[in-house]
Amino acid sequence: MFMKQVKFFLVALMAVVMGMSVTSCMNGDDNHNVTMTVPVKYNYSSFLMGDGTTKLVPTTELGLLDGTMFIISCQYDQSQVTANSTSIPVTLLSTPLCIDPKGNETLTQTKTEPTNPLYSLDKQQSSLVYYDKNTIVLTMPYWVKVTNSSVEDSEVKKHSFCLSYNPDEIESNATKLNLYISHRVGEESVTRSNFTYAYRAYSISSALYQFKEKTGKLPQYLVLKAETNSSKDELKDENGETSVEYQYAFTE
């Protein structure tokens, strides 16, 4: 199960940029080290994979983390992994990145109007991957202000990414579930001429429940929709909403 999960993320995470990648480090027959970057759930001294059973256990003391969902980059020895392995020792390659929704970002049935666009929803620059059947992890590029060649924490905290769906849109014969991303920025208008990435893990269980209630089945596709503008940090007067489809990776 673990290797099947790793294979899935090897494919799904190839589109994720800014350090989110998965590579096999097989430099010769005697090198069994594999490097991967995956979304996980924090479980005190370890991380839980999306299969619900496989634990990734850091070989050094983890310490207390503030959050539930994280992206980790790690390395493990493939020779120590068997088909029945449920606990895998890993070496962390960087500080775990918390991807919990902030404040009011959790999924709602009411769309929040965006104040600013995303930079893009193009699959070359953004992505959707699955942690499990109810949890998606989004990578979203957005416009930011850069100060002294860096993006300050105070700038990042001004941005929120609200996710919503409209149950009234779901027809009995629907095969696609629409999810709306609304990028909002607080306080005064400033010049934002660079872009960076936001990573969020959203539970979509309520939307999936509503979809199945109305159609009798799970969706075949998830459709992400958002106002985008790759030219400047302004909402377009028209034709600003773009969309991208992802196959829903789970069946009954």
Secondary structure, 3 states (H helix, E strand, C coil): CHHHHHHHHHHHHHHCCCCCCCEECCCCCCCCEEEEEEEEEEECCEEECCCCCCEEEECCCCCCCCCCEEEEEEEEEHHHCCCCCCEEEEEECCCCEECCCCCCCCCECCCCCCCCCECCCCCCCCEEEEEECCEEEEEEEEEECCECCECCHHHHCCEEEEEECCHHHCCCCCCEEEEEEEEEECCCCCCCCEEEEEEEEEECHHHHHHHHHHHCCCCCEEEEEEEECCCCCCCCCCCCEEEEEEECCCCC
